Amino acid sequence: MAKKDDVGFYRKYNMKWVLFITLWTFIISVGLSIFAESLVQNLDVILGFLILLFFIFIGILFDIIGISVTTADEKPFHAMASNKIGEARTAIKLVRNASQVSNFCNDVIGDISGIISGAVATSIIYKLMTRLGFVDGTLLTILLTAVTASLTVGGKGVGKSIAAYHYEEVIYSVSRVIGFFERLTGLEFMPPKKKPVREKVRKDKEN
């Protein structure tokens, strides 16, 4: 039988979510890595670069979503819900599940995109070395790593500004995509929550 403190620990730190997301991160990482590697191995260098840019873009896009949900206030979406806008309910759930959503977008997808970008870059370097007849690929590695890092950091810098000033539009767009897949599959992607955690913390401080 679990002790009261143990139950409190698991609820406080949401260990069920941590274990769930850890397992899925492993599965997604393996799947996407195999997919990316097989693509790059069978495609030209230029298409390999396009795949690299794609994964960099995915990391930036999900970073924008993760920051948007942690920045957002749910009040504007309540106004949308009162006007019978269907995506508003999903938007409210995104904001109320901000911790899990940002964890998935910023940490899971962001880190996976970074790892796969590195793997794709390594494959591109190997192909270039083979094609150009280079014995030492140090310079190519430095250049491509620098380009990948600069595009990622620069893109996320722009993305943070987009998330700060246009989070309502970002969350609404994501809600439409999620709503489409929920209608298509008949599944609910996020559980409803009565009140955001940060609202509770704010009220406790006021009291």
Summary of the structure (lengths in Angstrom):
residues: 207
radius of gyration: 20.8
end to end distance: 35.2
largest distance: 70.3
contacts: 591
relative contact order: 0.13
helix: 84%
strand: 0%
